[in-house]
């Protein structure tokens, strides 16, 4: 089973996770920029983070045989912090980098006017740079948040077919599909979607334009949820081609809209002890 995790925050994960992901079949991933939990106090804090997503993290992933790309943006939560908003002016110089495959994650957190502004401005940046957009839908008030998101996308210069609407569930999948966008589902250990609910959505909705991600980060999450969905699909009677479509070909097609995917990372030379490059702090 070859797996492309289209949304995972590896900065918050260990090298053991990289090893386990490779063993489970993960060969590519996209790391969206997001909120680190600790509030940032200046655009310079974003610059260092963006540079880590462009430099250090792809290097680390490559040691484990995994192709790493990223999406960059001012995240929805920090769009409300005036200390962070000026990073919007710096994004153009980052969005031209080779491994940036979308603008994201953008969207709504609390649906404030400041979030309206950041979302519209960043959809425009995506259109200007020929990039698709990864749009997070809010965890609270999901359907209202999705509708407002779709309205803003419609008013933007970006083709709705170049938008991935993420964190969907049973209540939002139909409207999201109606917008023409791609459909992202985040599979979590204890809240929101789980693998059995995901299989039920796939049975009802089909596999077209559906992407499944672990959204693993610094919270309770599981970087192997993509594989677990693949196994649950097979157990429920889906074929291997269906699994390959959802877990590989769909994310390749969506992020391939950037024209920047590079998926030819060689297998790890040594997955055992002794990889001194990555032993921290030496
Ligand atoms: Zn995320």
Boltz pocket constraint, residues with backbone or C-beta under 6 A from the ligand:
constraints:
  - pocket:
      binder: B
      contacts: [[A, 7], [A, 9], [A, 32], [A, 34], [A, 105], [A, 215]]
      max_distance: 6.0
